[in-house]
Amino acid sequence: MIARVAYFEGVNVEAAQATMDEAEAIIRPMLEGLSGYQGVLELVSEGGKFVSVTFFDSAESAQAAEGTFDQEMPAKLGHIFQQWEGRRVSVDLYQVVGDSRA
């Protein structure tokens, strides 16, 4: 399993929390339609840092999804992302070597 980890900084946490349901309604169908998609974990700190971990069956599937993350998602969520204010600072792929969540 591969984890695509995107880091964001400067996120307006209150705005993100207030619009998360609306964003989720747009994002979920896009993610579930991605080849090899196996789930997502999103984390936010009070200081405005946001981490999105999207799981895929392979590095190839994760790399093939970049167009969705870079173009389709911002196009459909632009009005919401403007309120969130933050910026993406990095994206990396990691091999999942352990997961003990129940």
Helices and strands as residue ranges (DSSP letters): E 2-9, H 13-32, E 37-44, E 50-56, H 59-64, H 66-67, I 68-72, H 73-84, E 87-95
